[in-house]
Amino acid sequence: MHRVLKASLTAAFLATAALTPVLPGVANAAASSQLVEFELMTWPEVRDALAAGKTTALIYTGGVEQRGPQNANGGHNLMARAIVKAIAQKLGNAIAMPVLPLTPNNASAELPGTIGLTPELLEAVLERMTEQSIVTGFKNVVLMGDHGGGQGEGDRNVYRRVATRLNEKYSAQGIHVFYCDQVYMPANTAFDKEIAAQGYPASLHGGLTDTSIMMYLDKDGTYVRKKLLKDAVGIPVGPDGRPQATDDPKLKNGIVGDGRRSSAKLGKRAFDLKVEYAVKQIQGFIPPST
C-alpha cells in the first residue's frame, strides 16, 4: 500500500514539475554562463562573468588578404573568431574580445583581396583595446594573432612590444598583459611536421593548412570554393620551407604551396593544435583559478 502511494505521489510530482515553466532569470543565467564572446554578451552578463572569475580577456587579431582563388579574403577573421572562442571555452576563465579584423599588410591591384594596416596603427589599436579591456575590469589580457603581420622577430614584434610595455605599466596594480605566440608559428610548424610525415606537400600562404581549417569551419560553402581545389597550387615551397622562384604566371595566383589535398579532417587537426598550444601557454601565464 505504501509503495503504491509513494509511486503515485512521485508520478504526480514529476508531472507537475514537467508543467512548471522555467523562470526566465534561471534560463538566462544558465545560457549566459556558456557565453564567452564579448560581442554576444550583454553588459550585465559581462559584469557577472567578471565577478564569477572570467577575468582574462583574449584579444585575437585576424586580417583581410587574398588567399588564393579558392579561399575567401576574410579567412583570417573567420578562423580567428572560431579559434579564440574555442580557446576561451577551454580555459574556462576567459572571454574572447572582438576580433581585430585588420592587421599589417598592403593592398594590391594585381591580387585585389587585401586591406591592411601599418604596424604603427596595429600597435596603437592593440594598446587601446588592451587598456579598454582593463578599464572594463579584466585583470589579465592576452594578445595573439592569426596573421603573421606584426609578429616578426625582435623589435618587429608589435604584440610583444605592447604586452611588455603595458604589463610594466599595470603589473603593480595586479593587472598583467601577455603575448601568446604559440597559437601562430609553433602550432603551424607542429602541424606541418605531422602532415609532412604523412606525405602531404609543403604549403605556406593560402595552401593546405589555411584551406583545410577554412573547410573545417565552412558550414554553408561560403568560405572555400571547393570546385577550385583541383587547381589550388601556386608558388612552390622548397625543402628549406621557403618560396621558390618560378616563371610560370599561372602559379602566381596568391597561393604559396599546394592546397589541392586540403580537407576538413586535416583542418580539424590544425584547429585543435592551435587551441591546444594556446591554452597550454596561457595557463602557464595565468593559472586556471586566476
matplotlib code that plots the C-alpha trace (Angstrom):
import matplotlib.pyplot as plt

x = [0.0, 2.8, 4.7, 1.6, 1.0, 4.7, 4.8, 1.6, 2.9, 6.2, 4.4, 2.2, 5.3, 7.1, 4.0, 3.7, 7.4, 7.1, 4.3, 6.1, 7.6, 11.3, 11.8, 13.3, 16.0, 17.1, 17.2, 19.1, 21.7, 22.3, 22.6, 24.9, 27.3, 28.1, 28.8, 32.5, 32.2, 32.1, 30.2, 27.3, 27.0, 25.0, 26.7, 25.2, 26.4, 29.9, 29.7, 28.5, 31.2, 33.9, 32.5, 32.4, 36.1, 36.3, 38.9, 41.1, 40.5, 41.7, 42.4, 42.9, 43.6, 42.6, 43.2, 41.8, 44.0, 43.9, 44.2, 44.3, 41.4, 39.7, 39.6, 37.5, 39.6, 38.5, 39.8, 42.0, 38.9, 36.8, 39.4, 40.3, 36.7, 36.3, 39.8, 39.6, 36.1, 37.4, 40.4, 38.2, 35.8, 38.7, 40.4, 37.1, 38.3, 38.4, 36.3, 37.0, 37.1, 36.0, 38.4, 40.5, 39.8, 42.7, 46.4, 49.7, 49.6, 49.4, 46.7, 47.4, 45.7, 47.2, 45.6, 42.8, 41.8, 43.9, 43.2, 46.0, 47.1, 50.6, 52.5, 52.2, 48.4, 48.2, 50.3, 48.1, 44.9, 46.2, 47.2, 43.8, 42.0, 44.1, 43.6, 39.9, 39.7, 41.5, 39.0, 36.2, 37.5, 39.8, 42.8, 44.7, 44.9, 46.4, 47.3, 47.6, 47.1, 46.1, 48.1, 51.9, 51.9, 53.3, 54.6, 58.1, 61.3, 62.8, 61.7, 59.5, 57.0, 54.2, 52.3, 55.3, 56.1, 52.6, 52.3, 55.7, 55.0, 51.5, 52.5, 55.2, 52.6, 49.9, 51.6, 51.9, 48.1, 47.9, 47.0, 49.0, 49.3, 50.8, 51.7, 50.7, 52.9, 52.3, 49.0, 50.6, 54.0, 54.7, 51.3, 51.6, 55.0, 53.8, 51.0, 53.4, 55.7, 52.7, 51.4, 54.8, 55.3, 52.1, 53.3, 51.4, 53.1, 54.6, 52.4, 52.6, 50.1, 46.7, 47.8, 46.9, 46.8, 44.7, 42.4, 41.8, 41.0, 38.5, 36.9, 36.5, 34.8, 32.8, 29.1, 27.4, 30.0, 30.9, 34.5, 36.1, 35.3, 35.6, 35.3, 38.6, 40.6, 41.8, 43.8, 44.8, 48.5, 50.8, 54.4, 56.3, 57.8, 61.4, 63.0, 64.1, 60.5, 60.8, 59.0, 60.9, 61.3, 59.0, 58.4, 55.0, 52.4, 49.7, 51.4, 51.4, 47.8, 48.3, 49.0, 52.4, 52.4, 49.9, 46.3, 44.8, 44.7, 43.0, 40.3, 38.0, 39.6, 43.1, 41.5, 40.2, 43.6, 45.3, 42.5, 42.8, 46.6, 46.2, 43.8, 45.9, 49.1, 47.4, 45.7, 48.9, 50.9, 48.2, 47.7, 51.5, 51.0, 47.7, 46.7, 43.2, 42.0, 43.2]
y = [0.0, 2.4, 1.6, 2.3, 5.6, 6.6, 5.8, 7.8, 10.8, 10.6, 10.4, 13.4, 15.4, 14.7, 15.6, 18.9, 19.6, 19.0, 21.5, 24.2, 26.8, 27.6, 31.1, 33.4, 34.5, 30.9, 30.2, 33.3, 32.6, 29.1, 30.4, 33.3, 31.1, 29.4, 32.7, 33.6, 36.1, 39.7, 40.9, 38.4, 39.3, 42.0, 44.3, 42.6, 39.2, 40.7, 42.1, 38.7, 36.8, 39.0, 38.5, 34.7, 34.7, 35.2, 37.9, 37.1, 39.0, 37.3, 39.9, 38.0, 39.6, 38.4, 40.1, 40.6, 39.5, 37.5, 33.8, 32.3, 31.9, 29.2, 31.0, 34.0, 37.1, 37.3, 33.8, 35.1, 36.7, 33.6, 31.4, 33.8, 34.1, 30.3, 29.7, 32.4, 31.2, 27.7, 28.9, 30.8, 27.9, 25.5, 28.0, 28.5, 31.8, 33.9, 36.0, 36.4, 40.1, 41.4, 40.1, 42.9, 42.4, 44.3, 43.7, 44.8, 44.2, 46.0, 46.2, 45.0, 45.8, 42.6, 40.4, 42.6, 41.0, 42.7, 45.6, 46.2, 48.4, 49.6, 48.2, 51.6, 51.5, 48.0, 48.9, 51.9, 49.8, 46.9, 49.3, 50.9, 47.6, 46.3, 49.4, 49.4, 45.8, 46.8, 49.6, 47.1, 45.1, 42.4, 41.5, 39.7, 40.5, 38.1, 39.3, 36.9, 36.8, 34.6, 36.6, 37.0, 40.7, 42.3, 39.0, 39.3, 38.7, 41.0, 44.7, 44.0, 42.1, 44.6, 42.2, 41.6, 45.3, 46.2, 43.4, 44.2, 47.9, 47.6, 44.8, 47.0, 49.9, 47.9, 45.0, 46.9, 47.0, 43.3, 43.5, 41.7, 41.7, 38.7, 37.8, 34.3, 33.3, 29.6, 29.8, 31.1, 29.8, 27.0, 25.4, 25.8, 24.2, 21.3, 20.7, 21.0, 18.3, 16.0, 16.2, 16.1, 12.7, 11.6, 12.6, 15.9, 18.7, 21.7, 24.8, 28.4, 31.1, 30.0, 26.4, 23.2, 24.5, 27.6, 26.0, 22.9, 25.0, 27.0, 23.9, 22.5, 25.7, 26.2, 25.3, 26.8, 26.8, 30.5, 30.2, 27.9, 27.4, 23.7, 23.4, 25.3, 22.9, 20.9, 23.9, 25.2, 25.1, 28.1, 29.1, 26.0, 25.7, 24.4, 21.8, 24.8, 25.8, 28.9, 30.0, 29.2, 31.3, 30.5, 31.8, 30.2, 33.0, 30.5, 29.8, 33.4, 33.2, 34.1, 30.6, 29.6, 25.9, 23.2, 23.2, 20.5, 17.8, 20.1, 18.6, 19.3, 16.4, 18.0, 21.3, 20.0, 18.7, 22.1, 23.9, 21.6, 22.1, 25.9, 25.7, 23.2, 25.2, 28.5, 27.0, 25.4, 28.6, 30.9, 28.5, 28.9, 32.6, 32.5, 29.6, 28.3, 29.6, 33.1]
z = [0.0, 1.0, -2.2, -4.4, -2.6, -2.8, -6.5, -7.1, -5.3, -7.2, -10.5, -9.6, -8.6, -11.8, -13.9, -12.0, -12.5, -16.2, -16.5, -14.4, -16.6, -16.2, -14.7, -17.3, -14.9, -14.3, -18.0, -18.8, -16.1, -17.5, -21.0, -20.1, -18.2, -21.6, -23.4, -23.9, -26.8, -25.6, -28.6, -27.9, -24.3, -22.5, -20.1, -17.1, -18.4, -18.7, -15.2, -13.8, -15.7, -14.3, -10.8, -11.4, -12.3, -16.0, -15.6, -18.6, -21.9, -25.1, -27.8, -31.1, -34.4, -37.9, -41.2, -44.7, -47.6, -50.8, -50.0, -53.5, -55.8, -53.6, -50.2, -49.0, -48.4, -44.8, -43.9, -41.0, -39.4, -39.9, -38.4, -35.6, -34.3, -34.1, -32.6, -29.9, -28.9, -28.5, -26.5, -24.2, -23.7, -22.9, -20.5, -18.6, -17.0, -20.2, -22.5, -26.2, -27.1, -30.5, -33.2, -34.7, -38.4, -40.0, -39.5, -41.2, -44.9, -48.2, -50.8, -54.4, -57.7, -59.2, -56.5, -55.2, -51.9, -49.3, -46.9, -44.4, -41.5, -40.9, -37.9, -36.2, -36.5, -35.2, -32.2, -31.3, -31.7, -29.6, -26.9, -26.9, -26.9, -24.1, -21.9, -22.7, -21.5, -18.3, -17.7, -18.2, -15.3, -16.7, -14.7, -17.4, -21.1, -23.7, -27.2, -30.1, -33.8, -36.8, -39.3, -39.4, -39.9, -36.7, -35.3, -36.5, -34.6, -32.0, -32.2, -35.2, -33.0, -32.3, -30.0, -27.7, -27.6, -26.5, -24.0, -22.4, -22.2, -20.7, -18.4, -16.9, -16.6, -14.8, -13.0, -9.8, -9.8, -10.1, -13.8, -16.4, -20.2, -22.1, -25.7, -26.7, -29.7, -29.6, -31.4, -34.6, -35.8, -33.3, -33.8, -37.6, -37.5, -35.5, -38.0, -40.9, -39.5, -38.9, -42.4, -44.0, -42.3, -43.9, -47.4, -47.8, -49.8, -48.1, -48.0, -46.7, -47.6, -48.9, -49.1, -47.4, -43.8, -44.3, -46.8, -44.6, -41.5, -43.5, -44.9, -41.4, -40.3, -43.5, -42.8, -45.9, -48.6, -48.4, -47.0, -49.7, -53.4, -53.4, -57.2, -57.4, -55.1, -58.0, -59.2, -55.8, -56.4, -56.5, -56.0, -54.9, -51.4, -51.3, -48.9, -46.8, -46.3, -48.4, -51.6, -54.7, -57.8, -60.7, -64.2, -64.6, -64.4, -63.6, -60.3, -59.2, -58.0, -54.3, -53.1, -51.8, -51.7, -52.7, -51.3, -53.6, -50.9, -48.3, -46.2, -43.3, -41.4, -41.7, -40.8, -37.6, -36.6, -37.4, -35.5, -32.4, -32.4, -32.3, -29.4, -27.6, -27.9, -26.9, -23.9, -22.6, -22.9, -21.4, -18.5, -17.9, -17.7, -15.8, -13.5, -14.2, -10.9, -11.5]

ax = plt.figure().add_subplot(projection="3d")
ax.plot(x, y, z, "-o")
ax.set_aspect("equal")
plt.show()
